[in-house]
Amino acid sequence: MKKLILVLCIIATFVVNPSQTHAITMPCSLILEPVHPSLANAKGVALVYKVQLFPPSFARTNISILAVHLPDPSTYGDYDGYEGFVFIPKEISWRFRLYPTPEEDSPTWAGRFDAITAEMKNVEVQVRLSNSKTEKLGPSILTNSINYCK
């Protein structure tokens, strides 16, 4: 009888408190953190949600990024802008240009991508340096995993 009660308690623990899944609930937002401590003021946010742009087609995932207090891209070398870079490791990636606002000192960089059809599982979201002429993508400045999307 004691073994039966113990087994029922263990089963109840897994039913009542299941382990966290890797699937996200949409819509959600994700804070993008700097990859280097010297960029303490640099932050970003990614908004992730389903959007249906061309009915009757199926909904796709939109990722919109807004980043603030980023250093001038040219301070890192031959770069003139920033891009959003979203990827599932060893599977697929998407990149899209971020556009600066007209503030003089430190513009806000923003952009979006509306056509993601893959499942949003184990996805990394980054803001990376880019060169618009050569289309060269530079190192990551801000990053986070979609597993932290809330």
SERO-4910 file (N, C-alpha, C, O; in steps of 0.05 Angstrom, whole numbers):
BEGIN
 pado doro    nc1    nc2    nc3   cac1   cac2   cac3    cc1    cc2    cc3    oc1    oc2    oc3
  Met    A     16    -24      0      0      0      0     17     25      0     11     45    -14
  Lys    A     39     25     16     57     48     17     70     53    -10     74     76    -18
  Lys    A     77     31    -24     89     34    -51     70     47    -71     77     63    -87
  Leu    A     45     39    -69     24     50    -86     21     80    -82     18     95   -101
  Ile    A     20     88    -57     18    116    -50     42    132    -60     39    154    -71
  Leu    A     66    121    -57     90    133    -66     89    137    -97     96    158   -107
  Val    A     81    116   -111     80    118   -140     59    139   -149     64    154   -167
  Leu    A     36    140   -135     16    160   -142     26    188   -137     20    206   -152
  Cys    A     41    192   -115     53    218   -109     72    227   -131     73    250   -139
  Ile    A     89    208   -140    108    214   -161     94    221   -187    102    241   -200
  Ile    A     74    206   -194     59    212   -219     45    238   -216     44    254   -236
  Ala    A     33    244   -193     19    269   -189     39    293   -192     31    314   -202
  Thr    A     63    289   -183     83    311   -185     88    318   -214     90    342   -221
  Phe    A     91    298   -232     96    304   -260     71    315   -274     74    330   -293
  Val    A     48    307   -266     23    317   -279     18    345   -270     11    362   -287
  Val    A     21    351   -244     15    377   -234     37    397   -241     31    421   -247
  Asn    A     61    389   -241     84    407   -246    101    395   -269    123    386   -264
  Pro    A     91    397   -294    106    385   -316    131    402   -322    133    425   -316
  Ser    A    151    389   -334    175    403   -341    169    424   -363    151    421   -378
  Gln    A    185    445   -363    181    467   -381    187    458   -410    207    445   -415
  Thr    A    169    465   -428    173    458   -456    189    480   -470    193    501   -458
  His    A    199    474   -494    215    494   -509    197    511   -527    207    529   -540
  Ala    A    171    505   -528    153    521   -545    147    547   -530    144    548   -506
  Ile    A    145    569   -546    138    595   -534    109    601   -538     96    590   -556
  Thr    A     98    618   -521     71    627   -524     73    654   -538     87    672   -529
  Met    A     57    658   -560     58    683   -574     32    698   -569     11    685   -566
  Pro    A     33    724   -569     56    741   -573     74    742   -548     65    736   -526
  Cys    A     99    748   -552    117    751   -530    139    771   -537    142    779   -560
  Ser    A    154    780   -517    176    798   -521    201    787   -508    199    772   -489
  Leu    A    223    796   -518    249    785   -510    269    808   -508    272    824   -526
  Ile    A    282    811   -485    302    831   -481    328    822   -493    337    800   -487
  Leu    A    340    838   -510    366    832   -522    388    846   -506    387    870   -502
  Glu    A    406    830   -496    428    840   -479    454    843   -494    458    828   -514
  Pro    A    471    862   -486    497    865   -499    515    841   -495    514    828   -474
  Val    A    531    835   -515    549    812   -514    575    819   -499    590    802   -490
  His    A    580    845   -497    605    854   -484    598    874   -461    581    891   -465
  Pro    A    611    871   -438    605    889   -415    610    919   -421    597    935   -408
  Ser    A    627    925   -440    632    954   -446    607    967   -459    606    992   -460
  Leu    A    588    952   -468    564    962   -480    540    962   -460    518    955   -468
  Ala    A    546    970   -436    526    969   -414    500    984   -421    478    975   -412
  Asn    A    501   1006   -436    477   1021   -442    461   1010   -466    438   1016   -469
  Ala    A    474    993   -482    460    982   -505    440    961   -497    447    943   -482
  Lys    A    416    964   -507    395    944   -502    377    942   -526    377    960   -543
  Gly    A    362    921   -527    343    918   -549    319    901   -539    320    889   -518
  Val    A    299    900   -556    275    884   -550    266    872   -577    267    885   -598
  Ala    A    257    847   -576    245    834   -599    216    827   -592    211    815   -571
  Leu    A    198    833   -610    170    826   -607    165    803   -627    172    805   -650
  Val    A    154    781   -617    149    758   -633    119    751   -632    108    748   -611
  Tyr    A    107    750   -656     78    743   -657     70    733   -685     85    737   -704
  Lys    A     47    721   -686     36    712   -712     22    734   -726      8    750   -714
  Val    A     26    735   -753     14    756   -769      4    743   -795     17    726   -806
  Gln    A    -19    751   -804    -30    741   -829    -33    764   -848    -51    780   -846
  Leu    A    -14    765   -867    -13    788   -885    -28    784   -911    -39    804   -922
  Phe    A    -29    760   -921    -42    755   -947    -64    734   -944    -60    711   -952
  Pro    A    -87    741   -933   -108    721   -931   -116    711   -958   -115    727   -977
  Pro    A   -122    687   -962   -127    666   -942   -102    649   -935   -106    627   -927
  Ser    A    -78    659   -939    -54    643   -932    -52    640   -902    -66    653   -887
  Phe    A    -35    621   -894    -32    616   -865    -16    637   -852      0    652   -865
  Ala    A    -19    640   -826     -4    660   -810     26    653   -809     33    629   -809
  Arg    A     42    673   -809     71    670   -807     80    684   -782     64    698   -769
  Thr    A    105    679   -774    115    692   -750    129    718   -758    145    719   -777
  Asn    A    123    739   -743    137    765   -746    156    768   -723    149    762   -700
  Ile    A    180    778   -729    199    786   -708    206    815   -714    216    822   -736
  Ser    A    200    833   -695    207    861   -697    228    867   -676    225    858   -653
  Ile    A    248    882   -683    270    889   -665    273    919   -662    271    934   -682
  Leu    A    277    928   -638    283    956   -632    308    956   -614    308    942   -594
  Ala    A    328    971   -622    353    972   -606    361   1001   -601    359   1018   -619
  Val    A    371   1006   -577    379   1033   -570    407   1034   -558    418   1014   -549
  His    A    419   1058   -559    446   1064   -549    467   1045   -560    485   1036   -546
  Leu    A    465   1040   -586    485   1024   -600    508   1043   -608    502   1066   -615
  Pro    A    532   1034   -608    554   1051   -618    552   1055   -648    539   1039   -662
  Asp    A    564   1076   -658    565   1080   -687    578   1056   -699    599   1047   -691
  Pro    A    565   1044   -720    576   1019   -732    604   1021   -742    619   1002   -741
  Ser    A    612   1045   -751    639   1048   -763    661   1046   -741    684   1043   -748
  Thr    A    654   1048   -715    674   1044   -695    685   1016   -693    705   1011   -681
  Tyr    A    671    997   -706    679    969   -707    693    961   -733    700    938   -737
  Gly    A    697    981   -750    710    974   -776    693    982   -799    679   1003   -798
  Asp    A    693    966   -820    680    973   -845    650    965   -844    641    948   -860
  Tyr    A    636    977   -826    607    972   -823    592    999   -824    602   1019   -814
  Asp    A    568    998   -835    552   1023   -837    524   1020   -826    508   1038   -829
  Gly    A    518    998   -814    491    994   -803    489    969   -785    509    957   -778
  Tyr    A    464    963   -779    458    940   -762    436    923   -776    420    934   -791
  Glu    A    437    897   -770    416    879   -780    406    862   -758    420    856   -739
  Gly    A    380    854   -760    370    834   -743    378    807   -755    376    803   -779
  Phe    A    387    789   -738    395    763   -747    382    742   -729    387    742   -705
  Val    A    365    726   -740    349    706   -725    356    679   -737    356    675   -761
  Phe    A    362    660   -720    370    634   -731    364    611   -712    363    613   -688
  Ile    A    360    588   -725    358    562   -711    384    549   -717    390    542   -740
  Pro    A    402    544   -697    428    533   -703    428    508   -720    412    490   -716
  Lys    A    445    508   -740    449    486   -759    425    480   -776    423    458   -787
  Glu    A    405    499   -777    381    493   -792    374    516   -812    373    511   -836
  Ile    A    369    540   -802    360    562   -819    366    589   -806    368    590   -781
  Ser    A    368    610   -822    372    636   -811    357    657   -828    351    652   -851
  Trp    A    351    679   -815    338    702   -829    353    727   -821    361    729   -798
  Arg    A    356    745   -839    369    771   -832    353    793   -845    342    790   -867
  Phe    A    351    815   -831    336    838   -841    349    864   -831    360    865   -808
  Arg    A    348    884   -847    360    910   -841    346    924   -818    321    924   -817
  Leu    A    361    937   -801    350    955   -781    355    983   -790    377    989   -800
  Tyr    A    336   1000   -788    338   1028   -798    340   1047   -775    327   1044   -754
  Pro    A    358   1067   -777    362   1086   -755    341   1108   -756    332   1117   -777
  Thr    A    333   1118   -732    316   1142   -730    334   1166   -733    359   1164   -731
  Pro    A    323   1190   -737    340   1213   -743    352   1227   -718    362   1249   -721
  Glu    A    352   1215   -695    365   1228   -672    395   1232   -678    407   1215   -691
  Glu    A    406   1254   -668    434   1260   -675    454   1244   -660    472   1232   -672
  Asp    A    451   1242   -633    472   1230   -617    473   1200   -620    494   1188   -626
  Ser    A    451   1187   -615    450   1158   -615    422   1149   -626    403   1148   -610
  Pro    A    421   1142   -651    394   1135   -662    384   1109   -651    398   1092   -641
  Thr    A    358   1106   -652    344   1081   -646    344   1065   -672    337   1076   -693
  Trp    A    351   1040   -671    351   1023   -695    327   1004   -693    323    991   -673
  Ala    A    312   1002   -715    288    985   -715    284    972   -742    291    983   -763
  Gly    A    271    948   -741    264    934   -766    248    910   -759    244    903   -736
  Arg    A    238    897   -780    221    873   -776    223    854   -800    232    861   -821
  Phe    A    215    829   -794    214    809   -815    188    793   -810    183    784   -788
  Asp    A    172    791   -831    144    780   -829    140    751   -840    118    741   -838
  Ala    A    160    739   -850    155    714   -866    167    689   -855    175    672   -870
  Ile    A    168    686   -829    180    662   -817    159    641   -815    138    645   -803
  Thr    A    164    618   -827    145    596   -826    154    573   -808    139    555   -802
  Ala    A    179    574   -799    190    552   -782    179    554   -754    170    576   -745
  Glu    A    180    532   -740    171    532   -712    192    548   -696    216    545   -699
  Met    A    182    564   -678    200    582   -662    209    567   -637    200    571   -615
  Lys    A    228    549   -642    239    531   -621    270    533   -623    281    529   -644
  Asn    A    283    538   -600    312    540   -599    323    562   -618    344    558   -630
  Val    A    309    584   -620    316    606   -638    333    626   -623    328    632   -599
  Glu    A    354    636   -636    371    658   -625    364    683   -641    361    683   -665
  Val    A    361    705   -626    356    731   -638    379    750   -632    388    752   -609
  Gln    A    390    763   -653    413    780   -649    411    806   -665    396    808   -684
  Val    A    425    826   -655    430    850   -671    459    849   -678    477    847   -660
  Arg    A    465    851   -704    493    848   -713    501    871   -731    484    883   -744
  Leu    A    526    876   -731    537    897   -749    534    887   -778    534    863   -783
  Ser    A    532    906   -797    531    899   -825    542    921   -843    543    944   -835
  Asn    A    550    912   -866    559    931   -887    539    928   -910    537    907   -922
  Ser    A    524    950   -915    502    948   -935    512    945   -964    498    935   -981
  Lys    A    537    954   -969    547    952   -996    557    924  -1003    551    913  -1024
  Thr    A    573    912   -984    584    886   -989    565    864   -979    570    840   -984
  Glu    A    544    871   -963    526    853   -950    540    835   -930    531    813   -924
  Lys    A    563    844   -921    578    829   -901    565    832   -873    559    855   -865
  Leu    A    561    811   -860    549    811   -833    571    809   -813    588    791   -815
  Gly    A    571    827   -793    592    828   -773    584    813   -748    565    798   -747
  Pro    A    599    818   -726    594    805   -701    569    814   -688    558    836   -694
  Ser    A    559    798   -669    535    805   -654    541    826   -633    562    826   -620
  Ile    A    522    845   -630    524    866   -610    505    860   -587    512    863   -563
  Leu    A    480    852   -594    459    845   -575    449    817   -581    449    809   -605
  Thr    A    441    802   -561    432    774   -566    415    764   -543    416    774   -521
  Asn    A    399    744   -549    385    728   -529    371    704   -543    368    704   -567
  Ser    A    364    685   -527    350    661   -537    320    665   -534    310    677   -515
  Ile    A    305    656   -554    276    658   -553    264    642   -530    240    646   -523
  Asn    A    279    625   -518    269    610   -495    263    628   -472    249    620   -453
  Tyr    A    273    653   -472    268    672   -451    246    692   -459    241    712   -445
  Cys    A    232    687   -481    210    704   -490    187    702   -471    178    680   -464
  Lys    A    177    725   -463    154    726   -444    131    742   -455    111    744   -441
***
